[in-house]
Amino acid sequence: MAQTPKTPTPSRRSLLRALGGGAVLGALAGCGVPAAYVAPGDRAAADLSARDKRLTWANWPLYIDTDDKHPNRRPTLDAFEKRTGIKVDYVEEINDNDEFFGKISPALMNHQKTGRDLIVHSDWMCARYVRLGWVQEMDRAAQPNVARYLDPLLRSPAFDPGRKFSVPYQSGITGIAYNRRKAGREIRQVSDLWASDLKGKVTLLSGLDEAFALLMQGNGADIAKWTADDFHKVCDQVERHVRSSQIRRFTGNDYTKDLVSGDVVACQAYSGDVIQLQADNPDIRFVVPEEGAELWADTLMIPNRALHKANAERLIDYYYQPEVAAELAAWVNYVCPVPAAQDVLASAKDEDSVALAENPLIFPDAAMRKRLAVARDMTAAERTEFTKRWNGIVGL
């Protein structure tokens, strides 16, 4: 199996930088965008897959396995090309959800080609594409591995019931990371962040979509059907803790630096990042709070007017073969959306693979799975209102 990579680059779970994140995004998010909606009959272009064996895949940096000796080689992707004869133009061009949305939205709203056959977005942004009718329904008959192996927890999010338009690429958990030695005790609940001995030593994620669900869970809310009252209750709490200086600051992925330096003892964190940090500091722990934590996904979609839809569907299904999913999971270290990959790693002869198979942050055990939930997405009207309030607290 591939060796553990370096800590992933920031922005995979990117923060919402301003109200709407740009002129195009703001206009779309604020008014429901009826003019931009694309009806199902207008989404497809003539599929060239049968005679044109290629596709273009836009993804995030450092989000696929590479060969340690030859960084330009991607073992799983190279194997797909060799097996199928389909050439993949793999482009690491997504550094921020809003930024990439703004980049391709003019083409999509005008019923034009984007030049991509496959894109990857965080689930909350995927919800926007689905609502706008900017992605195509996939042919699940051509994807038997997806149908068989997709994690039941990820099969039917509120924004895409039955996963007609999207398939998780990798998943993860937003929970709490902390330094056990510096804290001097275990942290088990979201409310532990507000303990007096942690004053000034706590950080929260700055992005609205990244932060709110875990805090709601700390209040006992069901994030699959949270309400406006749940949201404003969280905001009231966070405002109090900002005023009292309990919260040191709001962060992006740079919370990892504060945790490693010791400036922060406990923080909101992503499971995949903490696996990386633990390799150098075993005192750093990750906890799924007793009240629960958010399970999220970075998700594959086929945009409208894609010219190689069948090729893209074939690639997606390839990554749902347990052997391939195991190889990818061993490199990226996020929650694997293919639970069957655990047995592949467990049966490997090397100790590193077996350790990965036993890691609940890659393959959550039964007890942890009961505490994980997928948050419902925001409506366009909610996003405008809630982003304004949240950014006012965070200072964006």
Protein Blocks (a to p, Z undefined) as FASTA:
>chain_A
ZZddddddehklccdfbghiiaklmmmmmnopmmlpccfklmpccdfklmmgcdddddde
hiaccdfklmmbcfklmmmmmmnopacddddfbfbfklmmmmmmmmmmnopaehiabdcd
dfklmmmmmmnopaccddfklmmmlmmmgcfklmmgfklghilmbccfbdcdddddddfk
lnopacfbfklmmpfklgoiaccdfblklmmmmmmmmnopafklccfklmmmmmmmmmmm
mmnomambacdfklmmmmmnopafbdcddfklmmmmmmmmmkbccdddfkbpcddddddd
ddehiablmlmmmmmmmmmgfklmmmmmmmnopacfblklmmmmmmpmbfklmmmmmmmk
lmccfklmmmgccdddddfklmmmmmmmmmmmnoZZ
